[in-house]
Amino acid sequence: MEAVSKMQHPDVQQQSKKHPPGLYLLFFTELWERFSYYGMRGILVLYLTTSLVSGGLGFDEGFALSLYGFFTGAVYFTPILGGYLSDRFLGRRLAITIGGITMAIGNFVLFADQSKWSLYLGLLLLIVGNGFFKPNISTLVGELYGPNDGRKDAAFTIFYMGINVGALFAPLVCGYLAEDYFRTTVNGVVQYGFKYGFLAASIGMIIGQILFNLLGNRYLGDIGKKPTGKPAAAAKNQKATNAPLTKKEKQRTAVIFILTAFVIFFWAGFEQAGSSLTLYTDKFIDRSVGGWLVPTSWFQSLNPLFIILLAPIISMLWVKLSQREQGDMKVPTKMALGMILLGLGYMVLLIAVMQTGSDESAGYKANLLFIVFTYLLHTLGELFLSPIGLSMVSKIAPVKLVSLLMGVWLSGTGVANILGGQLAATTESLGYFEVFGIIGGLAIGLGLILLLLSRKLVQMME
């Protein structure tokens, strides 16, 4: 397997049908980063809402859901600043290392001390670290391929599988450690080992950074080492760096902002997985299987499991469609269908809520297949939207702004998480049926509107 460092330019890869080996290094680097993030996220709401005597922090449920929303939102805002600093000063590779180390320390702080101040410090470090890491790892994937390489969408879908292999095992490992292996009973009071889940998340991040730094030169060559938007870059790039955006570049940049606005609501609904869907599963889903109670956090592994199973199929679908005379479905069309699928997932869940209501004391439990099918439809929606969006930004963003605009794209998820946290917090007052119904209905409606706008957006992208 020939290393990228022996190649003069990634465009050479267009001559081969195989993906460059650097893709798989980035795959495993992202896998371990996502293991760290989703392991922590899988137990965070349970840690916040569990009583002090049982090993949690004892926060009010509404406050905990809002805090969760602001945290998961902030980790998508900081990539704007991280992308800017990477473009101008650091280079993508150094930024990824800085971000990874910072996130490992953040999770270790959560492990080392279970207090509110340590919680806030740990979350702050995770937010900052993610800002350096996330926009640059995705951009490096795009830089492995030439501008007209037809393998790019398939490459991002493969990369997306790496994200979800890590996300699959994270709640299983961290959730098992926190809710089962380190759970003890003292004087009749159950105590959970949440801190050991955070420790596992920290170790996962360290493993990813060791792999990235040991193998980067061999499989990535010089890709990502130099800042691409720095005015003092090589003379051949200086003119392009300082030149104003062309009309077409402005139109393409506008498309990124327009689609970002639409997908905000997709992610607001999708990211209920770690908040309201987690609490609904904990309270109202019959989690007993063969006499064993499935840990609540394990249900968050359904989404990445479905992605691992379905991503190869969807990737082949895109390749097959691209070979038609009329070509593949357009990016806005795929995203619109993704939003509609998200809404349909909530329609399934409404049937369960009609059985259980929103009153825990009533004692009604819904079959766990309801939550399984909800996550299945949400996963299909995600595959139609998220990897396609990453690929789109890497394709149409002006070269000197690509990390910054990747940060803008990711910041849409930040707004969505804050919005999603506020929506989740209203389940206490409005009830699950009303909140899930609003999210599902709006997702379907906005998806239909995006379908109507698809042709115009495609013209602006070309």
JOJO-V139457 format. One record per residue. N is the residue number from 1. SS is DSSP state (H for helix, E for strand, C for the rest). D_CENTER is the distance of its C-alpha to the mean C-alpha in Angstrom with 2 decimals. Layout:
BEGIN
N & SS & D_CENTER
N & SS & D_CENTER
END
This chain:
BEGIN
1 & C & 30.18
2 & C & 30.72
3 & C & 28.65
4 & H & 27.22
5 & H & 29.44
6 & H & 32.42
7 & C & 31.35
8 & C & 32.43
9 & C & 29.56
10 & H & 26.43
11 & H & 28.15
12 & H & 30.42
13 & H & 27.68
14 & H & 28.38
15 & H & 31.56
16 & C & 29.82
17 & C & 27.97
18 & C & 26.13
19 & C & 22.88
20 & C & 23.55
21 & H & 23.13
22 & H & 20.97
23 & H & 18.10
24 & H & 18.34
25 & H & 18.57
26 & H & 15.28
27 & H & 13.96
28 & H & 15.30
29 & H & 14.40
30 & H & 10.65
31 & H & 11.42
32 & H & 13.12
33 & H & 10.78
34 & H & 8.06
35 & H & 11.27
36 & H & 12.15
37 & H & 9.22
38 & H & 8.98
39 & H & 12.74
40 & H & 13.36
41 & H & 11.26
42 & H & 13.02
43 & H & 16.35
44 & H & 15.96
45 & H & 17.28
46 & H & 19.92
47 & H & 20.92
48 & H & 21.33
49 & H & 23.35
50 & C & 25.43
51 & C & 28.88
52 & H & 30.06
53 & H & 32.59
54 & H & 30.00
55 & C & 27.83
56 & C & 25.47
57 & C & 25.83
58 & C & 27.32
59 & C & 25.55
60 & C & 26.36
61 & H & 23.83
62 & H & 23.44
63 & H & 23.00
64 & H & 20.48
65 & H & 18.24
66 & H & 18.72
67 & H & 18.02
68 & H & 14.77
69 & H & 13.82
70 & H & 15.11
71 & H & 13.39
72 & H & 9.78
73 & H & 11.07
74 & H & 12.78
75 & H & 10.07
76 & H & 9.10
77 & H & 12.89
78 & H & 14.07
79 & H & 12.64
80 & H & 15.50
81 & H & 18.05
82 & H & 16.58
83 & H & 16.59
84 & H & 20.12
85 & H & 21.45
86 & H & 20.19
87 & H & 21.83
88 & H & 25.01
89 & H & 25.70
90 & H & 23.58
91 & C & 22.37
92 & H & 18.93
93 & H & 19.99
94 & H & 21.44
95 & H & 18.53
96 & H & 16.17
97 & H & 18.88
98 & H & 19.41
99 & H & 15.81
100 & H & 15.70
101 & H & 19.07
102 & H & 18.34
103 & H & 15.38
104 & H & 17.71
105 & H & 20.40
106 & H & 18.36
107 & H & 17.74
108 & H & 21.38
109 & H & 22.60
110 & H & 21.10
111 & H & 22.96
112 & H & 26.14
113 & C & 26.99
114 & C & 26.24
115 & C & 27.22
116 & H & 25.80
117 & H & 26.30
118 & H & 24.52
119 & H & 21.59
120 & H & 21.42
121 & H & 21.99
122 & H & 19.36
123 & H & 16.66
124 & H & 18.04
125 & H & 17.84
126 & H & 14.18
127 & H & 13.56
128 & H & 15.91
129 & H & 14.76
130 & H & 11.14
131 & H & 12.90
132 & H & 14.82
133 & H & 12.42
134 & H & 9.28
135 & H & 11.37
136 & H & 13.91
137 & H & 12.45
138 & H & 11.26
139 & H & 14.68
140 & H & 16.58
141 & H & 15.64
142 & H & 17.28
143 & H & 20.21
144 & C & 21.17
145 & C & 22.43
146 & C & 25.15
147 & C & 24.71
148 & C & 26.09
149 & C & 24.77
150 & C & 24.10
151 & C & 21.87
152 & H & 18.98
153 & H & 17.14
154 & H & 17.82
155 & H & 16.68
156 & H & 13.17
157 & H & 13.10
158 & H & 14.46
159 & H & 11.97
160 & H & 9.19
161 & H & 11.46
162 & H & 11.40
163 & H & 7.76
164 & H & 8.86
165 & H & 12.26
166 & H & 11.17
167 & H & 9.16
168 & H & 12.41
169 & H & 14.85
170 & H & 13.40
171 & H & 14.40
172 & H & 17.49
173 & H & 18.67
174 & H & 17.83
175 & H & 18.72
176 & H & 21.88
177 & H & 22.94
178 & H & 22.50
179 & H & 23.82
180 & H & 26.26
181 & H & 27.42
182 & C & 28.03
183 & C & 28.97
184 & E & 32.62
185 & E & 35.21
186 & E & 37.63
187 & C & 40.54
188 & C & 38.79
189 & E & 35.60
190 & E & 32.32
191 & E & 30.42
192 & C & 26.84
193 & C & 25.59
194 & H & 22.29
195 & H & 22.99
196 & H & 23.02
197 & H & 19.47
198 & H & 18.52
199 & H & 20.88
200 & H & 19.26
201 & H & 15.85
202 & H & 17.90
203 & H & 19.70
204 & H & 16.67
205 & H & 15.61
206 & H & 19.26
207 & H & 19.53
208 & H & 16.79
209 & H & 18.64
210 & H & 21.96
211 & H & 21.03
212 & H & 19.67
213 & H & 22.79
214 & H & 25.31
215 & H & 24.41
216 & H & 23.12
217 & H & 26.60
218 & H & 27.53
219 & H & 24.70
220 & H & 23.45
221 & C & 26.85
222 & C & 26.88
223 & C & 23.70
224 & C & 21.75
225 & C & 24.59
226 & C & 26.14
227 & C & 24.91
228 & C & 24.95
229 & C & 25.78
230 & C & 28.41
231 & C & 31.78
232 & C & 33.65
233 & C & 31.97
234 & C & 34.25
235 & H & 36.89
236 & H & 35.71
237 & H & 32.36
238 & H & 33.92
239 & H & 35.30
240 & H & 32.03
241 & H & 30.24
242 & H & 32.82
243 & C & 33.42
244 & C & 32.33
245 & C & 29.82
246 & C & 31.58
247 & H & 31.69
248 & H & 29.43
249 & H & 26.86
250 & H & 26.98
251 & H & 26.51
252 & H & 23.46
253 & H & 21.97
254 & H & 22.87
255 & H & 21.04
256 & H & 17.74
257 & H & 18.50
258 & H & 19.70
259 & H & 16.76
260 & H & 14.43
261 & H & 16.78
262 & H & 16.51
263 & H & 12.80
264 & H & 12.80
265 & H & 14.50
266 & H & 12.35
267 & H & 9.36
268 & H & 12.19
269 & H & 13.27
270 & H & 10.22
271 & H & 9.15
272 & H & 12.74
273 & H & 11.76
274 & H & 11.86
275 & C & 14.83
276 & H & 17.43
277 & H & 16.63
278 & H & 16.85
279 & H & 20.12
280 & H & 21.44
281 & H & 20.94
282 & H & 22.65
283 & H & 25.53
284 & H & 26.17
285 & E & 25.04
286 & C & 27.63
287 & C & 25.81
288 & E & 29.02
289 & E & 29.22
290 & C & 32.63
291 & C & 33.43
292 & E & 30.29
293 & E & 27.79
294 & C & 24.20
295 & C & 22.11
296 & H & 19.98
297 & H & 16.85
298 & H & 17.30
299 & H & 16.45
300 & H & 12.73
301 & H & 13.25
302 & H & 14.43
303 & H & 11.24
304 & H & 10.47
305 & H & 14.27
306 & H & 14.67
307 & H & 12.23
308 & H & 14.35
309 & H & 17.41
310 & H & 16.73
311 & H & 14.90
312 & H & 18.27
313 & H & 20.10
314 & H & 18.04
315 & H & 18.25
316 & H & 22.00
317 & H & 22.25
318 & H & 21.09
319 & H & 23.59
320 & H & 26.26
321 & H & 25.90
322 & H & 26.05
323 & C & 29.40
324 & C & 30.95
325 & C & 33.49
326 & C & 31.46
327 & C & 28.28
328 & C & 24.70
329 & C & 23.32
330 & C & 22.37
331 & H & 18.85
332 & H & 19.48
333 & H & 20.97
334 & H & 18.04
335 & H & 15.77
336 & H & 18.58
337 & H & 18.84
338 & H & 15.16
339 & H & 15.89
340 & H & 19.10
341 & H & 17.66
342 & H & 15.43
343 & H & 18.72
344 & H & 20.66
345 & H & 18.50
346 & H & 19.63
347 & H & 23.13
348 & H & 23.22
349 & H & 22.24
350 & H & 24.98
351 & H & 27.53
352 & H & 26.59
353 & H & 26.80
354 & H & 30.20
355 & H & 31.36
356 & H & 30.11
357 & C & 30.24
358 & C & 28.64
359 & C & 31.40
360 & H & 30.62
361 & H & 34.33
362 & H & 35.19
363 & C & 33.96
364 & C & 32.63
365 & C & 29.84
366 & E & 28.07
367 & C & 27.62
368 & C & 24.29
369 & H & 24.13
370 & H & 23.20
371 & H & 19.84
372 & H & 19.43
373 & H & 20.15
374 & H & 17.93
375 & H & 14.84
376 & H & 16.36
377 & H & 16.66
378 & H & 13.21
379 & H & 11.93
380 & H & 14.50
381 & H & 13.43
382 & H & 9.82
383 & H & 11.61
384 & H & 14.00
385 & H & 11.73
386 & H & 8.43
387 & H & 9.98
388 & H & 13.13
389 & H & 12.01
390 & H & 11.03
391 & H & 14.37
392 & H & 16.19
393 & H & 15.56
394 & H & 16.72
395 & H & 19.68
396 & H & 21.05
397 & C & 20.31
398 & C & 23.52
399 & H & 23.55
400 & H & 24.35
401 & H & 21.48
402 & H & 18.68
403 & H & 16.64
404 & H & 17.51
405 & H & 16.48
406 & H & 13.12
407 & H & 12.85
408 & H & 14.22
409 & H & 11.75
410 & H & 8.81
411 & H & 11.34
412 & H & 11.55
413 & H & 8.37
414 & H & 10.40
415 & H & 13.41
416 & H & 11.81
417 & H & 10.90
418 & H & 14.46
419 & H & 15.92
420 & H & 14.28
421 & H & 15.72
422 & H & 19.04
423 & H & 19.04
424 & H & 18.44
425 & H & 21.26
426 & C & 23.60
427 & H & 23.64
428 & H & 26.37
429 & H & 28.57
430 & H & 27.76
431 & C & 26.91
432 & H & 24.18
433 & H & 25.95
434 & H & 26.10
435 & H & 22.53
436 & H & 21.04
437 & H & 23.67
438 & H & 22.91
439 & H & 19.17
440 & H & 20.06
441 & H & 22.98
442 & H & 21.35
443 & H & 18.47
444 & H & 21.27
445 & H & 23.44
446 & H & 21.03
447 & H & 20.18
448 & H & 23.94
449 & H & 24.44
450 & H & 21.93
451 & H & 23.91
452 & H & 27.02
453 & H & 25.72
454 & H & 24.38
455 & H & 27.62
456 & H & 28.00
457 & H & 24.53
458 & H & 25.19
459 & H & 28.49
460 & H & 26.90
461 & H & 24.48
462 & C & 27.35
END
